[in-house]
């Protein structure tokens, strides 16, 4: 089995198509297929902030749910959109407002279709994905070694939000502990969530959220090759959105 794990897309449909093209996928019946049967895995946060979240939902739903040619794990933005579609009272902030605006501009019939697609995609998804064939775990914000195999509330919070400290920086962003520095497992942990300028490889973990929606790149990590493939973003660069660890 060979996989291509794709970082946070955040509604950047054009860059996603460019990345699939660079990875050698071909567009067939409105989904991307690799001639060598590689399996794409989406690491969550497929919507919000970017220009075309609904197109990304349609594509990912078709590839994962309908054709079963890809896998997907949810991110925190996915969780928030899911709760919005369920009718929960969620704040239209931090990017959700862009997806909601796209959604509300659709005719009611199309709204219902998108809503059903996303709810089905989300409800069928595992919290995180173990892929023993390539000795890897895919989790949106990562996972500590001692949490692997569990699916309780603590694990859900970790895989969606990372190792949050409960504190916030001057800009109101949550301060997260650098869990990757303390990971000493033998399985690859592939994650996103925190935008970095370059894929960050620490021990046997790699953060592939290279901030496409903030103007940098969209990145995939290929296994078993352990190869990084990126395409440039078409969005304006917002430097302050990127995190830097020592």
CORSULTA-V184867 format. One record per pair of residues at least 4 apart in sequence whose C-alpha atoms are under 6 Angstrom apart, sorted by the first residue. I is the first residue (numbers start at 1). J is the second residue. D is the distance in Angstrom with one decimal. If there is no record, write none. Layout:
I;J;D / I;J;D
//
This chain:
2;38;5.0 / 2;223;5.8 / 3;38;5.4 / 3;39;4.7 / 3;40;5.7 / 3;222;5.7 / 3;223;5.4 / 4;40;4.7 / 4;220;6.0 / 4;221;5.6 / 4;222;4.5 / 5;40;5.8 / 5;41;4.6 / 5;42;6.0 / 5;220;5.2 / 5;221;5.2 / 6;42;5.0 / 6;220;4.4 / 7;43;5.6 / 7;192;5.9 / 7;208;5.2 / 7;209;4.9 / 7;219;5.6 / 8;44;6.0 / 8;45;5.3 / 8;46;6.0 / 8;209;5.4 / 9;46;4.8 / 10;45;5.7 / 10;46;4.7 / 10;47;4.2 / 10;48;5.1 / 10;50;5.4 / 11;46;6.0 / 11;47;4.6 / 11;48;5.9 / 11;50;4.3 / 11;51;5.7 / 11;52;4.7 / 11;53;3.8 / 12;50;5.3 / 13;52;5.9 / 13;56;5.8 / 19;231;5.8 / 20;25;5.3 / 21;25;5.4 / 25;32;5.7 / 25;33;5.2 / 25;34;4.3 / 26;32;5.3 / 26;33;5.3 / 27;31;5.5 / 27;32;4.5 / 34;38;5.6 / 39;70;5.5 / 40;70;5.0 / 41;70;5.7 / 41;71;4.6 / 41;72;5.4 / 42;72;4.6 / 43;73;5.5 / 43;140;5.2 / 44;73;5.4 / 44;74;4.4 / 44;75;4.2 / 44;140;5.6 / 45;75;4.8 / 45;77;5.2 / 45;78;5.5 / 47;53;4.7 / 48;95;4.6 / 48;96;5.2 / 48;98;5.9 / 48;99;5.3 / 49;95;4.4 / 49;98;5.7 / 50;213;5.7 / 53;99;6.0 / 57;61;5.9 / 60;64;5.8 / 61;65;5.3 / 61;121;5.9 / 62;66;4.8 / 62;67;6.0 / 63;67;5.2 / 63;68;5.8 / 63;69;5.2 / 63;70;5.4 / 64;68;4.6 / 64;69;5.8 / 64;70;4.7 / 64;71;5.5 / 73;125;5.7 / 73;126;6.0 / 73;128;5.7 / 74;78;5.6 / 75;140;5.3 / 75;160;5.2 / 76;160;4.8 / 83;88;5.4 / 84;88;5.3 / 92;96;5.2 / 92;97;4.7 / 93;97;5.6 / 100;104;6.0 / 106;110;5.9 / 106;111;5.8 / 118;122;6.0 / 119;123;6.0 / 128;138;5.8 / 128;139;4.7 / 129;137;5.5 / 129;138;5.1 / 130;137;4.5 / 131;136;5.2 / 131;137;6.0 / 134;224;5.8 / 135;187;5.1 / 136;187;5.1 / 136;188;4.4 / 136;189;5.9 / 137;189;5.0 / 138;189;6.0 / 138;190;4.9 / 139;159;5.7 / 139;191;5.3 / 140;159;5.6 / 140;160;5.9 / 140;191;5.0 / 140;192;5.5 / 141;159;4.8 / 141;160;5.5 / 141;161;5.8 / 141;162;4.8 / 141;191;5.4 / 141;192;5.5 / 141;193;5.1 / 142;159;5.5 / 142;191;5.1 / 143;159;5.8 / 151;155;5.7 / 157;161;5.8 / 158;162;4.6 / 158;163;5.8 / 163;176;5.3 / 163;177;5.3 / 164;176;4.4 / 165;175;5.9 / 165;176;5.6 / 167;174;5.9 / 167;175;5.5 / 168;172;5.3 / 168;173;5.2 / 168;174;4.3 / 168;175;5.1 / 169;173;5.4 / 188;204;5.1 / 188;205;5.6 / 189;205;4.6 / 190;205;5.9 / 190;206;5.1 / 191;207;5.0 / 192;207;5.0 / 192;208;5.2 / 192;209;4.3 / 195;209;5.0 / 195;210;5.3 / 195;211;4.8 / 195;242;5.1 / 196;210;4.9 / 196;242;5.2 / 196;243;5.5 / 197;210;5.4 / 199;207;5.5 / 199;208;5.0 / 200;206;5.4 / 200;207;5.1 / 201;205;5.6 / 201;206;4.4 / 208;219;5.9 / 210;217;5.4 / 210;218;6.0 / 211;216;5.4 / 211;217;6.0 / 212;216;5.0 / 212;217;4.5 / 212;218;4.9 / 212;233;5.2 / 214;237;5.3 / 214;238;5.3 / 215;233;5.1 / 215;235;4.4 / 215;236;4.7 / 215;237;3.9 / 216;233;5.3 / 217;231;5.5 / 217;232;4.4 / 217;233;4.8 / 218;230;5.5 / 218;231;5.5 / 219;229;5.7 / 219;230;4.2 / 220;228;5.9 / 220;229;5.2 / 221;227;5.8 / 221;228;4.7 / 222;226;5.4 / 222;227;5.1
//
